[in-house]
Amino acid sequence: KSFLQMPGGPDNFISLDPSGNRKRAAGTYLCAYARGYYGQLDNIANGLMEHVQKHDVKLTGPVYAEYLHDEVTLRDGNLYLARISVRIAP
């Protein structure tokens, strides 16, 4: 399933890049940030899609979900900070 269909349930927990262990392509990325425990990204997916549709943005790559602040840095899971990014066409 895609990020938009199931934003809280990634298929790959090992690699940030579902296409393997390579660097991200250079380019422009649409980014969104969310606070909350793992898997609580439903509102982010909806917000990203609203932005994409409103501004006629074309998505050109995989979606990356990175936790910038997690259990290593914070005790309260409701404060975890995630960055969601996807490459877009210039």
Protein Blocks (a to p, Z undefined) as FASTA:
>chain_A
ZZklmmmlcfblkbmblnbccdddeddddddddeddehiamlmmmmmmmmmmmnopacfb
dcddddfbdfklpmblklpccdddddddZZ
